[in-house]
Amino acid sequence: MNWTQVDIFTATPAVDILSVKLQDLGIRGCMVQDAQDFQEFLEQKDGKWDYLEDGLMELAQRETCITVYLPENAQGAETLAAIRAMLAQMRAEDTEHQYGRLEIVCSGICEEDWANNWKQYFKPFPVGKKLYIKPSWENLTEEAKNRTVLEIDPASSFGTGQHHTTRLCLELLENEITPQTKLLDLGCGSGILFIGAMLLGAATAYAVDIEENAVRIAKENAQKNHLDNSMYQIACGDIVSNEALRNMIGTGYDVITANIVADVIIAMAPYFPQFLKDNGILILSGIITERAQEVLNTITAYDFAVLEQREKAGWCAVKLQKLSGIATACDTIRK
């Protein structure tokens, strides 16, 4: 298997938090070149440097960089898209500009080539009992018979359905959709979850992503699947920091999906009760198993009960229900 080096350019204050966030994306190892470490090395008072290796001074002046290696396949492309979305979230939150530029460079291959090269690995496949996922460049097979076909071209946005987190989410979602379902998809990526829900019969959907590129791709995918554009909305923004966006989203949703990462789900926790109806369903995914209990402890504190939990290859997805007839923690916050 071929691998591509992905360099994330940042600043020293972001190294620890980035390392944790990369782990939450399933990346088990990374290499850190911290410019501050080199500077402290050169400034040691006890050091007597008669000779410095060529390039060391230049290295000390470089940006802090975290390097990871991703396989050149569909899984690697999904992980790259997830990294892009995570960096966009961090840029939006970095109001004091402590984290550097938070940009990535893929060595040996440009991002456009990456987005095309992995297509050879993306073949049609069934998900759950009802859906059949296919890219636009592949033909239908016999497997698609008696299934709902969802055509998805994720480009550089997360969500082909091949990643375990997306599959788990779709499997938990399929039995929750009725002709009356009003769905909210937070962190929509390619749009695969809300599009799948609408193809299965949901009445309306509201999708949100923090990255403009994801919003554009989700709109394109919705059109590919011939959805009625009067029945869904797609917005760009961060619900945690943007009260106006939360007000636009409104309330009364039957189902919320959030296939993101643990830290973002935890940050969103106070707002889930605000969006959902009593007895509404919350489906969460994108959680590494090591952090599943931490996420569940946070969410259940806002008056949710766990209905089902599934795990696959180190990833966890969970279905919860909003309890009715009691004041939620979000109500307390608003007071």
Protein Blocks (a to p, Z undefined) as FASTA:
>chain_A
ZZddddddddfklmmmmmmmmmmnopabdcdddfklmmmmmmpmkbccfbdcehklmmmm
mccdddddddddfklmmmmmmmmmmmmmmmmmmmnopnonopacdehiafklmmmmmmmm
mccddehjlbccddfkbccdfklgopacddddekjaghehlamklmmmmmmmmmmpcfkb
ccddehklnommmmmmmmnopabdcdddfbfklmmmmmmmmmmnopafklbccdeddfkl
mmklmmmnoghiabdcdddbfklmmmmmmmmmmmpcghiacddehiafklmmmmmmmmmm
nopacfbdcdeehiacddddddehiacfklmmmZZ
